[in-house]
Amino acid sequence: MLVVGLVGSEIFKRYRRGAAGCVALPGFQSAPRPFLFEVERNSPAFVFGTLHLPDERLLELPLSVTAALEESDVRYNEVLLAPGDEPKLAGELPEPEVLPPLSQRVPPDVYARIQDYLRKEGKLTSLFDRAPLWVVTQQLALVDYVGVTTLPLDFFLAKQAQAAGLELGGLETPTEQLEALGARDPEAELRALQRTLEDLEWLQERGRDPVEALIRTYLGGSPEQLHAYLHSQVDSSDPEEVAYYNKIKAEIQQDREKRNMC
C-alpha cells in the first residue's frame, strides 16, 4: 500500500523521521532525501509526500520512490482523483461561482494592486473576476501554471495506478476539499489575500518566482527545512493570521478524521 499526500504539517506530525513505527527511505536521483517513509507493519506500507504543482522536475522520481510504487498494490491519495477531476488538479481554476465581480468584493486599492500584479505577469486582469477570495489568494502565486498541461505529481501517480489496475482511494473528494477551503470568514479571507499580495509584490519587484523556493526546498528532501519554509509563510507576529491558519488546519483535519471514521 502507498499513501500519497500533500507535504505539510500533518505528515511531520504523523511520520516524522525517526518516529516509532516509521522508517525514512533514502533516494538516489533528483531528491537526496525524498519524503518517503515506510510504515513498519505486517505487510509493507509507505507514505510519500508530494507537492500539488504541475512541474516537470517533480515527476523525476528517486529510485526508492519508484521501488515503493512498484511494490504497492493499493494507492491512497490525499484527494480521491478521477478522470473528471483532472482540470481542477492540473493548474486550472475551479468553475466560477455566481459571485459579484471581484472589484465589488475587495477594497479599491486591493483590486488595483491585483490588476497591476496580473498585468506585470502578462496575464488577463479578468482572470479572477468571479473567483472566491480564497481561490484568488491561492492562485495568484500560481498564475504561471494556469493552463499548463503537465500533471501534478499526485495526479500523475493516480493515473499510473489506474493504468496498472491498482485499487485507488483518497482521504476526501475534490469537492470536499474545495468546500473545506471555502468555508472561511470573509474578513479573514481578505486579510490572507492582502498578506499574500504583499509577499508577491515584494518578490515581483525583485524578479523572483514565488513558487521556485518551495519546489527547491521540497526537492532538497529535508523535512526540517521544508517545515521551516512552510511556517515562514505565516506572519507569527500577527495573532489574527496565526489563528486563521490554525483554524483552517484544525477544521480540515477534523473533517477528514470524521469522514475516515464513518
PyMOL commands that set and color helices and strands:
alter all, ss='L'
color gray80, all
select helices_A, chain A and resi 9-15+56-59+63-71+83-89+102-104+108-120+133-140+143-145+153-163+174-182+186-205+212-220+223-232+239-261
alter helices_A, ss='H'
color red, helices_A
select strands_A, chain A and resi 2-6+22-24+36-39+45-50+74-79+167-172
alter strands_A, ss='S'
color yellow, strands_A
deselect
rebuild
show_as cartoon
